[in-house]
Amino acid sequence: MHGMSKAEVDAVERIALGAGPKRPRDAATLILLDGEGGAARVLMGRRHMRHAFMPGKFVFPGGRTDPADSRIPAATPLPPEEEARLTARAGKVGAARARAIALSAIRETYEEAGLLIGRRAPFSTAKRDWQGFAEHGVAPSLEAMRFIARAITPPGRVRRFDTRFLAAWRSDVALELPEGGPTNELEELVWLPLAEARQADIPAITRTILEELERRLAFDPLLKPGGGEVPFYRMIGKRFIREVL
């Protein structure tokens, strides 16, 4: 940067990255699968270029877990096997927080893609971000959620998330809104075969998770509760490692 001292340049870079260490925030992503016609397809959308985090990349619907997500009634609970995995080696994440994380994946899928996962039933809540479910008569349901992987954004990024990648099937969607979701965070929504999704303009961790999902589906095509292993990706020192929860 012409005319700036090294200290000034370093300061600008720290601001751009976010000065100081950032604690990862709980987040959830939903890998929605369509098994019609044999080979599975996955729903992805392109993030707006204006976003500071992963602009222009194809991603799964998802975002951070909000406080209100912990106070939303669900028509069905998480399968015990999935709850146990979500709380395994997760620090202060207990059963209530695991439930909130799973619900945030459902909420974000509605907001970004206009897909409401749950059951057709009366539903009411005072929480603003969940009014779409109340208006359309869909009670969010957790029985279909499957825990696929966990990944923590490495230090030094603009945003850091402790993301749980969950999966469900398109048949678990109670309502698809033709106009899409209310936030318009994703510019383009597409259903892609898994092999094509891996070749799209996606973040490296998304490609890794797709590879994990393909291996899981090879021997657990129905994604049974508790089926397969759940990998956990994070940075330790200068190494990006894979563990199993």
C-alpha positions as a Markdown table, in Angstrom:
| # | Residue | x | y | z |
|---|---|---|---|---|
| 1 | Met | 0.0 | 0.0 | 0.0 |
| 2 | His | 1.8 | 3.0 | -1.3 |
| 3 | Gly | 2.8 | 5.7 | 1.3 |
| 4 | Met | 2.0 | 3.5 | 4.3 |
| 5 | Ser | 4.5 | 2.3 | 6.8 |
| 6 | Lys | 4.7 | -1.4 | 7.6 |
| 7 | Ala | 3.0 | -0.9 | 10.9 |
| 8 | Glu | 0.1 | 0.8 | 9.2 |
| 9 | Val | -0.1 | -1.9 | 6.6 |
| 10 | Asp | -0.2 | -4.5 | 9.3 |
| 11 | Ala | -2.9 | -2.6 | 11.1 |
| 12 | Val | -5.1 | -2.5 | 8.0 |
| 13 | Glu | -4.6 | -6.3 | 7.5 |
| 14 | Arg | -5.5 | -7.0 | 11.1 |
| 15 | Ile | -8.7 | -5.0 | 10.6 |
| 16 | Ala | -9.5 | -6.8 | 7.4 |
| 17 | Leu | -9.0 | -10.2 | 9.1 |
| 18 | Gly | -10.5 | -9.1 | 12.4 |
| 19 | Ala | -8.0 | -8.0 | 15.0 |
| 20 | Gly | -7.2 | -10.5 | 17.7 |
| 21 | Pro | -8.3 | -14.2 | 18.1 |
| 22 | Lys | -11.9 | -14.9 | 17.3 |
| 23 | Arg | -13.8 | -17.5 | 19.1 |
| 24 | Pro | -15.7 | -19.8 | 16.7 |
| 25 | Arg | -19.5 | -19.4 | 16.9 |
| 26 | Asp | -21.8 | -22.3 | 16.8 |
| 27 | Ala | -23.3 | -22.8 | 13.3 |
| 28 | Ala | -25.1 | -25.4 | 11.3 |
| 29 | Thr | -25.3 | -26.3 | 7.7 |
| 30 | Leu | -27.9 | -28.5 | 6.0 |
| 31 | Ile | -27.0 | -30.9 | 3.3 |
| 32 | Leu | -30.4 | -31.5 | 1.6 |
| 33 | Leu | -30.4 | -34.6 | -0.6 |
| 34 | Asp | -32.7 | -35.7 | -3.4 |
| 35 | Gly | -32.6 | -39.4 | -4.1 |
| 36 | Glu | -35.2 | -39.4 | -6.8 |
| 37 | Gly | -34.1 | -41.4 | -9.9 |
| 38 | Gly | -31.2 | -43.2 | -8.3 |
| 39 | Ala | -28.0 | -41.1 | -7.9 |
| 40 | Ala | -28.3 | -38.5 | -5.1 |
| 41 | Arg | -28.3 | -34.8 | -5.8 |
| 42 | Val | -27.5 | -32.1 | -3.3 |
| 43 | Leu | -28.9 | -28.6 | -2.9 |
| 44 | Met | -26.4 | -25.7 | -3.2 |
| 45 | Gly | -26.6 | -22.0 | -3.6 |
| 46 | Arg | -24.1 | -19.2 | -4.6 |
| 47 | Arg | -23.3 | -16.6 | -1.9 |
| 48 | His | -23.5 | -13.0 | -2.9 |
| 49 | Met | -20.2 | -11.3 | -3.7 |
| 50 | Arg | -21.0 | -8.6 | -1.1 |
| 51 | His | -20.5 | -11.2 | 1.7 |
| 52 | Ala | -17.3 | -11.0 | 3.7 |
| 53 | Phe | -17.3 | -14.7 | 4.3 |
| 54 | Met | -16.8 | -16.9 | 1.2 |
| 55 | Pro | -18.2 | -14.5 | -1.4 |
| 56 | Gly | -19.3 | -16.0 | -4.7 |
| 57 | Lys | -18.8 | -19.6 | -3.5 |
| 58 | Phe | -21.4 | -22.4 | -3.8 |
| 59 | Val | -22.4 | -23.6 | -0.3 |
| 60 | Phe | -25.1 | -25.5 | 1.5 |
| 61 | Pro | -27.8 | -23.5 | 3.2 |
| 62 | Gly | -26.7 | -22.6 | 6.8 |
| 63 | Gly | -25.5 | -20.0 | 9.3 |
| 64 | Arg | -24.9 | -19.3 | 12.9 |
| 65 | Thr | -27.1 | -20.6 | 15.7 |
| 66 | Asp | -29.2 | -17.8 | 17.2 |
| 67 | Pro | -30.4 | -17.6 | 20.8 |
| 68 | Ala | -34.1 | -18.0 | 19.7 |
| 69 | Asp | -33.4 | -21.4 | 18.2 |
| 70 | Ser | -33.1 | -22.9 | 21.7 |
| 71 | Arg | -36.7 | -21.9 | 22.5 |
| 72 | Ile | -38.5 | -23.3 | 19.4 |
| 73 | Pro | -40.8 | -26.3 | 19.9 |
| 74 | Ala | -40.2 | -29.2 | 17.6 |
| 75 | Ala | -42.8 | -31.7 | 16.4 |
| 76 | Thr | -40.3 | -34.6 | 16.9 |
| 77 | Pro | -36.9 | -34.8 | 18.8 |
| 78 | Leu | -33.5 | -35.6 | 17.5 |
| 79 | Pro | -32.8 | -39.3 | 17.3 |
| 80 | Pro | -30.9 | -40.3 | 20.4 |
| 81 | Glu | -27.9 | -41.5 | 18.3 |
| 82 | Glu | -27.6 | -38.1 | 16.6 |
| 83 | Glu | -28.0 | -36.2 | 19.8 |
| 84 | Ala | -25.2 | -38.3 | 21.4 |
| 85 | Arg | -22.9 | -37.5 | 18.5 |
| 86 | Leu | -23.7 | -33.8 | 18.5 |
| 87 | Thr | -22.8 | -33.6 | 22.2 |
| 88 | Ala | -19.6 | -35.7 | 22.0 |
| 89 | Arg | -16.4 | -33.8 | 22.7 |
| 90 | Ala | -18.3 | -30.6 | 22.1 |
| 91 | Gly | -17.2 | -28.6 | 25.1 |
| 92 | Lys | -20.3 | -26.9 | 26.7 |
| 93 | Val | -22.7 | -28.3 | 24.1 |
| 94 | Gly | -25.4 | -30.3 | 25.9 |
| 95 | Ala | -28.6 | -31.8 | 24.7 |
| 96 | Ala | -30.4 | -28.4 | 24.6 |
| 97 | Arg | -27.7 | -26.7 | 22.6 |
| 98 | Ala | -27.4 | -29.7 | 20.2 |
| 99 | Arg | -31.2 | -29.4 | 19.6 |
| 100 | Ala | -30.8 | -25.6 | 19.0 |
| 101 | Ile | -28.0 | -26.2 | 16.5 |
| 102 | Ala | -30.1 | -28.7 | 14.6 |
| 103 | Leu | -33.0 | -26.3 | 14.6 |
| 104 | Ser | -30.8 | -23.5 | 13.2 |
| 105 | Ala | -30.0 | -25.7 | 10.2 |
| 106 | Ile | -33.7 | -26.0 | 9.5 |
| 107 | Arg | -34.3 | -22.2 | 10.0 |
| 108 | Glu | -31.5 | -21.3 | 7.7 |
| 109 | Thr | -32.7 | -23.6 | 5.0 |
| 110 | Tyr | -36.1 | -21.9 | 5.1 |
| 111 | Glu | -34.5 | -18.4 | 5.1 |
| 112 | Glu | -32.1 | -19.1 | 2.3 |
| 113 | Ala | -33.9 | -21.6 | 0.1 |
| 114 | Gly | -37.6 | -21.4 | 1.0 |
| 115 | Leu | -37.8 | -25.0 | 2.1 |
| 116 | Leu | -39.6 | -25.8 | 5.3 |
| 117 | Ile | -38.6 | -29.1 | 7.0 |
| 118 | Gly | -41.1 | -30.6 | 9.3 |
| 119 | Arg | -44.7 | -31.7 | 9.5 |
| 120 | Arg | -47.9 | -30.0 | 8.4 |
| 121 | Ala | -49.4 | -29.0 | 11.7 |
| 122 | Pro | -50.4 | -25.9 | 13.6 |
| 123 | Phe | -47.4 | -24.1 | 14.9 |
| 124 | Ser | -47.0 | -20.8 | 16.8 |
| 125 | Thr | -44.1 | -18.9 | 18.2 |
| 126 | Ala | -43.3 | -15.3 | 19.1 |
| 127 | Lys | -39.8 | -15.6 | 17.6 |
| 128 | Arg | -39.6 | -13.4 | 14.5 |
| 129 | Asp | -37.2 | -15.6 | 12.4 |
| 130 | Trp | -39.6 | -18.5 | 12.7 |
| 131 | Gln | -42.8 | -16.8 | 11.6 |
| 132 | Gly | -42.6 | -18.4 | 8.2 |
| 133 | Phe | -43.3 | -21.8 | 9.8 |
| 134 | Ala | -46.3 | -20.4 | 11.7 |
| 135 | Glu | -47.7 | -18.6 | 8.7 |
| 136 | His | -47.5 | -21.8 | 6.5 |
| 137 | Gly | -48.6 | -24.3 | 9.1 |
| 138 | Val | -45.4 | -26.3 | 9.4 |
| 139 | Ala | -44.0 | -27.5 | 12.7 |
| 140 | Pro | -40.3 | -28.0 | 12.5 |
| 141 | Ser | -39.2 | -31.6 | 13.0 |
| 142 | Leu | -35.8 | -33.0 | 14.0 |
| 143 | Glu | -36.3 | -36.8 | 13.5 |
| 144 | Ala | -34.9 | -36.7 | 9.9 |
| 145 | Met | -31.6 | -34.9 | 10.9 |
| 146 | Arg | -28.4 | -36.8 | 10.5 |
| 147 | Phe | -25.0 | -35.6 | 11.8 |
| 148 | Ile | -22.5 | -35.9 | 8.9 |
| 149 | Ala | -19.4 | -33.9 | 10.0 |
| 150 | Arg | -18.0 | -31.1 | 12.1 |
| 151 | Ala | -15.5 | -28.4 | 11.1 |
| 152 | Ile | -14.0 | -25.4 | 12.8 |
| 153 | Thr | -12.8 | -22.5 | 10.7 |
| 154 | Pro | -9.0 | -22.0 | 11.1 |
| 155 | Pro | -7.8 | -18.9 | 13.0 |
| 156 | Gly | -7.2 | -15.7 | 11.1 |
| 157 | Arg | -10.3 | -15.7 | 9.0 |
| 158 | Val | -12.8 | -12.9 | 8.7 |
| 159 | Arg | -15.5 | -15.1 | 10.3 |
| 160 | Arg | -14.9 | -18.2 | 12.4 |
| 161 | Phe | -17.6 | -20.9 | 12.9 |
| 162 | Asp | -17.8 | -24.2 | 14.7 |
| 163 | Thr | -20.0 | -25.8 | 12.0 |
| 164 | Arg | -22.1 | -29.0 | 12.3 |
| 165 | Phe | -22.9 | -30.4 | 8.9 |
| 166 | Leu | -26.3 | -32.1 | 9.0 |
| 167 | Ala | -28.2 | -34.0 | 6.3 |
| 168 | Ala | -31.8 | -34.6 | 5.5 |
| 169 | Trp | -33.8 | -35.7 | 2.4 |
| 170 | Arg | -35.9 | -33.6 | 0.2 |
| 171 | Ser | -38.8 | -35.9 | 1.1 |
| 172 | Asp | -38.6 | -34.4 | 4.6 |
| 173 | Val | -39.5 | -31.0 | 3.3 |
| 174 | Ala | -43.1 | -30.2 | 4.2 |
| 175 | Leu | -43.3 | -27.2 | 1.9 |
| 176 | Glu | -41.3 | -25.6 | -0.9 |
| 177 | Leu | -41.9 | -21.9 | -1.4 |
| 178 | Pro | -41.8 | -21.1 | -5.2 |
| 179 | Glu | -40.4 | -17.6 | -4.5 |
| 180 | Gly | -37.5 | -19.0 | -2.3 |
| 181 | Gly | -36.5 | -17.8 | 1.1 |
| 182 | Pro | -36.9 | -14.3 | 2.6 |
| 183 | Thr | -33.2 | -13.4 | 3.0 |
| 184 | Asn | -32.0 | -13.6 | -0.6 |
| 185 | Glu | -28.5 | -14.6 | 0.7 |
| 186 | Leu | -28.0 | -17.1 | -2.0 |
| 187 | Glu | -28.1 | -15.8 | -5.6 |
| 188 | Glu | -28.6 | -19.2 | -7.3 |
| 189 | Leu | -30.0 | -22.4 | -6.0 |
| 190 | Val | -29.2 | -25.7 | -7.9 |
| 191 | Trp | -29.6 | -29.4 | -7.4 |
| 192 | Leu | -26.3 | -31.0 | -8.4 |
| 193 | Pro | -25.2 | -34.7 | -8.5 |
| 194 | Leu | -22.5 | -35.2 | -5.9 |
| 195 | Ala | -19.7 | -35.5 | -8.5 |
| 196 | Glu | -20.8 | -32.2 | -10.2 |
| 197 | Ala | -21.0 | -30.5 | -6.8 |
| 198 | Arg | -17.4 | -31.4 | -6.0 |
| 199 | Gln | -16.3 | -29.7 | -9.3 |
| 200 | Ala | -18.3 | -26.5 | -8.6 |
| 201 | Asp | -16.7 | -23.3 | -7.2 |
| 202 | Ile | -16.9 | -24.4 | -3.6 |
| 203 | Pro | -14.8 | -23.9 | -0.4 |
| 204 | Ala | -12.2 | -26.6 | 0.2 |
| 205 | Ile | -13.9 | -27.8 | 3.4 |
| 206 | Thr | -17.2 | -28.2 | 1.4 |
| 207 | Arg | -15.4 | -30.4 | -1.1 |
| 208 | Thr | -14.0 | -32.4 | 1.8 |
| 209 | Ile | -17.4 | -32.8 | 3.4 |
| 210 | Leu | -18.9 | -33.9 | 0.0 |
| 211 | Glu | -16.3 | -36.6 | -0.2 |
| 212 | Glu | -17.1 | -37.8 | 3.3 |
| 213 | Leu | -20.8 | -37.8 | 2.4 |
| 214 | Glu | -20.2 | -39.9 | -0.7 |
| 215 | Arg | -18.3 | -42.5 | 1.4 |
| 216 | Arg | -21.1 | -42.5 | 4.0 |
| 217 | Leu | -23.8 | -43.0 | 1.3 |
| 218 | Ala | -21.8 | -45.9 | -0.3 |
| 219 | Phe | -22.5 | -48.2 | 2.7 |
| 220 | Asp | -25.4 | -46.3 | 4.4 |
| 221 | Pro | -27.6 | -45.1 | 1.5 |
| 222 | Leu | -30.6 | -44.3 | 3.7 |
| 223 | Leu | -28.5 | -42.4 | 6.3 |
| 224 | Lys | -29.8 | -44.5 | 9.3 |
| 225 | Pro | -29.5 | -42.9 | 12.7 |
| 226 | Gly | -26.1 | -43.5 | 14.1 |
| 227 | Gly | -24.8 | -44.9 | 10.8 |
| 228 | Gly | -21.2 | -44.3 | 9.8 |
| 229 | Glu | -18.5 | -42.3 | 11.4 |
| 230 | Val | -18.7 | -38.5 | 12.0 |
| 231 | Pro | -15.4 | -36.8 | 11.1 |
| 232 | Phe | -14.2 | -33.6 | 12.9 |
| 233 | Tyr | -11.9 | -31.2 | 11.1 |
| 234 | Arg | -9.9 | -28.5 | 13.0 |
| 235 | Met | -6.6 | -26.8 | 13.1 |
| 236 | Ile | -4.1 | -27.9 | 15.9 |
| 237 | Gly | -0.9 | -25.8 | 15.7 |
| 238 | Lys | -0.3 | -25.5 | 12.0 |
| 239 | Arg | -1.9 | -28.8 | 11.0 |
| 240 | Phe | -5.4 | -29.3 | 9.8 |
| 241 | Ile | -6.4 | -32.6 | 11.2 |
| 242 | Arg | -9.2 | -35.1 | 10.9 |
| 243 | Glu | -10.6 | -36.9 | 14.0 |
| 244 | Val | -13.6 | -39.1 | 14.5 |
| 245 | Leu | -16.3 | -38.2 | 17.0 |
